[in-house]
Structures are given as C-alpha cells and as structure tokens.
C-alpha cells in the first residue's frame, strides 16, 4: 500500500469555497497501486460530493492545475482539468 501525504494549506478564498460546498480536505490518500505520472502526483486534494479534486502539475504548462478524479478499486481516474479555483467552481 502506497501512502501519499498531502499539503493541507489553503488560502482564505479557497477555504470559503471548501466550506461553502461542504468539501472534505484530505491530508493523505492510500492506494494499493498507482499509475500517476510525475505530474499527476497530487499536491493538495479534497473531496467534493462524490468526486475527488487534486492539485497537480499541468504537464504542458508546468503550472499547478486542479484535476477532477473518480476513484474505482483504489485507482484514481482523471476526467477534467481546470486552471484555477474560480474556473473549477464554474465547471462543477
């Protein structure tokens, strides 16, 4: 089992979003296996309803982006990417 420790520091604006949407901030995730590339390893992560949102590095721009993931049999699958929290909120 692989354990990823996550950063739990969020700005005041991000915390407002998380509280408004009753999100759960995750401090770590455990996986039996992973297919994360070097850019997909999450830096920060929270649960929004039935999906997981992870801050990852965009492999093209090398900047942080927010990725929407689903979890199936302890494997996270990426379904969408957003450049920032404001765009993420509009997309969800």
C-alpha positions in Angstrom: 0.0 0.0 0.0 1.4 3.4 -1.0 0.6 6.4 1.2 0.7 9.9 -0.2 0.8 12.8 2.3 -0.9 15.9 1.1 -0.5 19.6 1.7 -3.5 20.9 3.7 -2.7 24.7 3.4 -5.4 26.6 1.6 -5.9 30.4 1.1 -8.8 32.2 2.7 -10.7 32.3 -0.7 -10.1 28.5 -1.2 -11.3 27.8 2.3 -14.5 29.8 1.7 -15.2 27.6 -1.4 -14.5 24.4 0.5 -16.8 25.4 3.4 -19.5 26.6 1.0 -19.6 23.3 -0.7 -19.0 21.1 2.4 -15.8 19.7 1.0 -13.6 17.4 2.9 -9.9 18.3 2.9 -7.7 15.2 2.6 -4.4 15.0 4.4 -3.3 11.7 2.9 -4.5 9.0 0.5 -3.7 5.3 0.4 -3.5 3.3 -2.8 -2.8 -0.3 -3.5 -1.3 0.7 -6.8 -1.0 3.9 -8.8 -0.5 5.0 -12.4 0.3 8.6 -11.5 2.9 10.2 -13.8 5.4 12.5 -12.2 3.0 15.4 -13.0 -0.2 13.7 -11.7 1.0 13.1 -8.1 -1.4 15.3 -6.1 -0.1 18.2 -4.0 -3.4 19.0 -2.3 -6.7 17.1 -2.5 -10.2 17.4 -1.3 -13.5 15.5 -1.7 -16.4 17.4 -3.4 -19.6 15.3 -3.3 -18.7 12.0 -5.0 -15.6 13.2 -6.7 -12.0 14.0 -5.7 -10.3 17.2 -6.7 -6.5 17.2 -6.8 -4.0 19.9 -7.4 -1.5 18.6 -9.9 1.1 20.0 -12.3 -0.1 20.5 -15.8 2.4 18.6 -17.9 2.2 21.1 -20.8 2.5 24.4 -18.9 4.3 23.1 -15.8 1.9 25.2 -13.6 -0.4 23.9 -11.0 -4.0 22.9 -12.1 -7.0 21.3 -10.5 -7.9 17.8 -11.7 -11.3 16.1 -11.2 -10.8 12.4 -10.3 -13.0 9.5 -9.7 -12.0 6.5 -7.6 -12.5 2.9 -8.7 -10.9 -0.1 -6.9 -8.4 2.3 -5.2 -7.3 3.7 -8.6 -7.9 7.4 -9.3 -9.0 8.2 -12.9 -8.7 11.8 -14.2 -11.7 13.2 -16.0 -11.2 17.0 -16.3 -8.6 19.8 -15.6 -9.1 23.4 -14.5 -6.6 26.2 -14.4 -7.8 27.8 -11.2 -10.3 27.6 -8.3 -12.7 30.1 -9.9 -12.8 28.1 -13.1 -13.1 24.9 -11.1 -16.2 26.2 -9.3 -17.8 27.2 -12.6 -17.1 23.8 -14.0 -18.5 21.8 -11.1 
